[in-house]
């Protein structure tokens, strides 16, 4: 039979065959329920007012399987019609996450809460919740206090590694255990990871910074000078003024032995935290003035090049004895020489010198003693930098005059092949003293090196004129050496390519004129 439709009708079948997708196009919706729909249904079941005990028990079993119950478990367990067996199932099967919620909302009795704490003794959320309860707080704090250092450190680190949530009660409860017990020495070659808890200062600093500021400051104030608590905080860089003030007993603690590098602890703190002088000027100054009696010698620090620390001490004292010792330190390498060949390259050293010579509280005799130890070029730099009417300017000019009159006859009577060079007094009569210096440098009548040194020591030398000289002549000069370095650093800035160009040029030759060096740097993108 060729007619398929007629054949189907003769057999009692429909004329056209129906396709399955046309019969039940949405059958998948009835065969599968997404998890969020199932959770939503359980929420609705939990809200049914007349739910049977069996329904309660099934809800209790579902509490260990569905995340939604974490938010509603406390409401569920507070239902007056909750079956006793269902309550037992909820408490017995509560995960650590559910236990924290139940304990924090006090939906369980003291005994039930203690049982869950015993079940999860190392869970940070459970302990934080228990510490909120009046009936358990004292007991849990005492339990945490009796932990060993390693146990407390492990609990703290694990609580931080799994979650960044703040737990202020747990943090404060762990502090006594971390302070009152010592860590067990780590095994050799332990590597990294959890064993970092043996770095006690690092761990304590992390714990203390997690506390509320008022609580942390209170702990610092109650601790003894030099205590591990204050040391841990002072190891960090970001410290509040309140915490710095609380750590003053450690900062101003007197030396028991002289450091090998000659730098006392208070000097290190002053360099790291310059605001200490404004926070506690009297205590800091008093501590600095005891350094000499404790056996400190600033010259040892000067030999190690610790000029920043020495300047910090100079800023923090008015002691004549200490100023005298600092004057010995700043001139330790040529105290008996007035020559101009001394090489001072450290800007920090000049900063210390400026501090010493500009202190009005220093006596005239001490200023004169300091100036006598400086080379001629250094004294002339003081004259140039100081105010014309200041005391130090007058004393420096007197020192230069004394040196001119006391110079040996061989120096006041130059050789025939060394014509006399114009003095600053003679240059001052010129309409343009700087132009006269420039002519002196270009002249071939004088020995070039001698003319360069003389011009650089003149008070009429300018930066613009100095930059026309070779780099090698400037880099060794006590005044223009630091200025040249500062200029290069300014031009190179944060440009790696400019620093590379400078390094290549400087490694090949220092015969470059300073202005040409600057030009090559600026031409680099």
LUMLUM-983980 format. One record per residue (C-alpha): residue in three letters; x, y, z. Coordinates in steps of 0.25 Angstrom, whole numbers, plus 5000, padded with zeros to 4 digits. Layout:
ALAXYZ/...
END
This chain:
UNK500050005000/UNK500650134995/UNK499750225003/UNK500450225017/UNK499450315023/UNK498250225019/UNK499050105024/UNK499150165037/UNK497650195038/UNK497350045034/UNK498049995046/UNK497350095055/UNK498550185057/UNK498650335056/UNK498750385042/UNK500150455045/UNK501150405055/UNK501450495067/UNK502850535070/UNK503350515085/UNK503850665086/UNK502450705082/UNK501850625092/UNK502650675104/UNK503450795101/UNK503750835115/UNK503950695122/UNK505350735126/UNK504750835136/UNK504050725143/UNK505250635144/UNK506250725149/UNK506250835160/UNK507450925161/UNK508050935175/UNK507651075178/UNK506151035175/UNK506350915185/UNK506851005196/UNK505751105193/UNK504750985195/UNK505450945208/UNK505351095213/UNK503851085211/UNK503650955218/UNK504451015230/UNK503451125230/UNK502251035231/UNK501551065244/UNK500950925247/UNK502150835242/UNK502150695248/UNK503250645257/UNK503750555245/UNK503750685236/UNK504650745247/UNK505550635248/UNK505750635233/UNK506050775233/UNK507050745244/UNK507750645235/UNK507750745223/UNK508450845232/UNK509750765229/UNK509550775214/UNK509050905210/UNK509851035212/UNK508551115213/UNK508351065227/UNK509551145232/UNK508651265232/UNK507451205237/UNK507951105247/UNK507751195259/UNK506351225255/UNK506051075253/UNK506551035266/UNK505751145274/UNK504451085269/UNK503551055280/UNK502950935273/UNK504350875269/UNK504350725272/UNK505450685283/UNK506050585274/UNK506150695263/UNK506850785272/UNK507850675276/UNK508150645262/UNK508350795259/UNK509350805270/UNK510050675268/UNK510250695253/UNK510550845253/UNK511750875245/UNK512750975250/UNK512151085242/UNK510751045248/UNK511351035262/UNK511851175261/UNK510551225258/UNK509851145268/UNK510751185279/UNK510851335275/UNK509351355276/UNK509251285289/UNK508151185283/UNK508851075291/UNK509051055306/UNK510451065313/UNK510550915313/UNK510250905298/UNK511151015294/UNK512350965302/UNK512050825295/UNK512250895282/UNK513450965286/UNK514050835290/UNK513750775277/UNK514450895269/UNK515550935279/UNK516350995268/UNK515251065260/UNK515451215260/UNK513951245257/UNK513551155268/UNK514451215278/UNK514151355274/UNK512651325276/UNK512951265290/UNK513751385294/UNK512451465292/UNK511651395302/UNK511651435316/UNK511551295322/UNK512751245314/UNK513651365312/UNK514451345324/UNK514651195323/UNK515051205308/UNK516051315311/UNK516651235322/UNK516751115312/UNK517451195302/UNK518351255312/UNK518851115315/UNK519251085301/UNK520751075298/UNK521351175289/UNK521351085277/UNK519951045279/UNK519551185280/UNK520351225268/UNK519751115260/UNK518351145263/UNK518651295260/UNK519251265246/UNK518251155242/UNK517151255245/UNK517751355237/UNK518151265225/UNK516651215223/UNK515951345225/UNK516351495225/UNK515251525235/UNK515551605247/UNK515351535260/UNK515751635271/UNK515351555283/UNK516151435279/UNK517351515276/UNK517351585289/UNK517151455296/UNK518351395289/UNK519251505293/UNK519551455307/UNK519951315302/UNK520851375292/UNK521551465302/UNK521651375314/UNK522251255307/UNK523451235298/UNK523451175284/UNK524151035283/UNK525451045275/UNK525151005260/UNK525850885254/UNK526950925245/UNK526650945230/UNK525150945233/UNK524851035221/UNK523651135220/UNK522251115222/UNK521651095236/UNK523051095243/UNK523051245241/UNK522351245254/UNK523651235260/UNK523951375256/UNK523451425269/UNK523551575266/UNK522851565253/UNK521751485258/UNK521551575270/UNK521551695261/UNK520451635252/UNK519651595264/UNK519751735271/UNK519451815259/UNK518151735257/UNK517651785271/UNK516851905273/UNK517752025274/UNK517352055288/UNK517651915293/UNK518951905286/UNK519452035292/UNK518951985306/UNK519851865304/UNK521051945300/UNK520952035312/UNK520851925322/UNK522051845316/UNK523451865322/UNK524551945315/UNK525251855304/UNK524051755305/UNK523851665293/UNK522451745291/UNK523151875289/UNK524251815280/UNK523251745271/UNK522451875269/UNK523751955266/UNK524151855256/UNK523051905247/UNK523052035239/UNK521652085240/UNK521452125255/UNK520452225260/UNK520952335269/UNK520152275281/UNK520952145279/UNK522252215278/UNK522052295290/UNK521652165297/UNK522952095293/UNK523852215298/UNK524352125309/UNK525052035299/UNK525452155290/UNK526152235301/UNK526752105308/UNK528152135312/UNK529252055306/UNK529751935313/UNK530851915303/UNK531451995291/UNK531051945278/UNK532151895269/UNK531751995258/UNK531752115268/UNK530252145265/UNK529352145278/UNK527952095277/UNK527352225279/UNK528052285267/UNK527452175258/UNK526052205263/UNK526252355261/UNK526652325246/UNK525452235244/UNK524452315252/UNK524852465251/UNK523552505257/UNK524052455271/UNK524652595274/UNK523252655273/UNK522552545280/UNK523452535292/UNK524652635291/UNK524952645305/UNK525152495307/UNK525852475294/UNK526852585297/UNK527052535311/UNK527352395306/UNK528352455295/UNK529152535306/UNK529452405314/UNK530152335302/UNK531552395305/UNK531452345320/UNK531052205315/UNK532352195307/UNK531952235293/UNK532952295283/UNK532352375271/UNK533652355264/UNK533452205262/UNK532152235255/UNK532852335247/UNK533852235242/UNK532752145238/UNK532052255230/UNK530852265239/UNK530552415236/UNK529052415237/UNK529052345250/UNK530052455255/UNK529252565250/UNK528052505257/UNK528752515270/UNK529252655267/UNK527752695265/UNK527352635278/UNK528352695287/UNK528852835293/UNK529952765301/UNK531352835300/UNK532052705302/UNK531252635292/UNK531452745282/UNK532952745284/UNK533052595282/UNK532152615269/UNK533152715264/UNK534252625266/UNK533452515258/UNK533152605246/UNK534652645245/UNK535252515249/UNK536052485236/UNK536752625235/UNK536752685249/UNK538152735248/UNK538152775233/UNK537752905227/UNK537952855213/UNK536952865202/UNK537152715197/UNK536252655207/UNK535152585199/UNK533752595206/UNK532752525196/UNK531552495206/UNK530452595206/UNK529952545219/UNK531352585225/UNK531152725221/UNK529752725227/UNK530352685240/UNK531352795238/UNK530252895235/UNK529552855248/UNK530752875256/UNK531153005251/UNK529753065251/UNK529453035265/UNK529353165272/UNK529353095286/UNK530853045283/UNK531853135289/UNK532753225281/UNK533953145286/UNK533453015281/UNK533053085267/UNK534453135266/UNK535052995270/UNK534152935259/UNK534553035248/UNK536053015251/UNK535952865248/UNK535252895234/UNK536052905222/UNK536053045215/UNK535053005204/UNK534152955215/UNK534253085223/UNK533953165210/UNK532753075207/UNK532253115221/UNK532453265218/UNK531753245205/UNK530553175211/UNK530353245224/UNK529553375225/UNK530553495224/UNK530153555238/UNK530153425245/UNK531153385256/UNK531653265249/UNK531953345236/UNK532753445244/UNK533553335251/UNK533853265238/UNK534353395232/UNK535253415244/UNK535753275242/UNK536053305228/UNK536753435231/UNK537653365242/UNK538053255232/UNK538453365222/UNK539353435232/UNK539953305238/UNK540253235224/UNK541753205222/UNK542553295214/UNK542753195203/UNK541253205201/UNK541153355202/UNK542253375192/UNK541953295179/UNK542953235170/UNK543353315157/UNK542653205149/UNK541353215157/UNK540753355156/UNK539853405167/UNK538453375166/UNK537353475169/UNK536753465183/UNK535253485186/UNK535553625191/UNK536153655178/UNK535053595170/UNK534053675178/UNK534553795171/UNK534253745157/UNK532953785151/UNK532553635149/UNK533453545158/UNK532853415152/UNK533253465138/UNK534653495144/UNK534753355149/UNK534353295135/UNK535453375129/UNK536453315139/UNK535953175135/UNK536153205121/UNK537553275122/UNK538853195119/UNK539653285128/UNK539353195140/UNK539553045143/UNK538152985139/UNK538052895152/UNK538453005161/UNK537453105154/UNK536353005155/UNK536552985170/UNK536653135173/UNK535353165165/UNK534553055171/UNK534953105185/UNK534553245182/UNK533253305188/UNK532853355174/UNK532853225167/UNK531453185162/UNK530853055158/UNK530753105143/UNK532253125143/UNK532553005150/UNK531752915140/UNK532752965129/UNK533852885136/UNK534252745135/UNK533452635143/UNK534752585149/UNK535052725155/UNK533652735161/UNK533452595166/UNK534552605176/UNK534252745181/UNK533552755195/UNK532552855190/UNK532252825176/UNK532452675176/UNK531152655184/UNK530452765175/UNK530852695163/UNK530352555168/UNK529052625172/UNK528952685158/UNK529152555151/UNK528152485160/UNK527152595157/UNK527352585142/UNK527352425142/UNK526152425151/UNK525352295149/UNK525752275135/UNK526552135133/UNK527052185119/UNK527652315125/UNK528352235136/UNK528952135126/UNK529452255118/UNK530152315130/UNK530752185134/UNK531352165121/UNK531852305119/UNK532452305133/UNK533152165132/UNK533852215119/UNK534352345123/UNK534152455133/UNK534852565124/UNK533452605120/UNK533052745123/UNK531952745133/UNK531052825124/UNK531252725112/UNK530952605122/UNK529652675125/UNK529352695110/UNK529552545107/UNK528652505118/UNK527552595114/UNK527652555100/UNK527252415104/UNK525752385104/
END
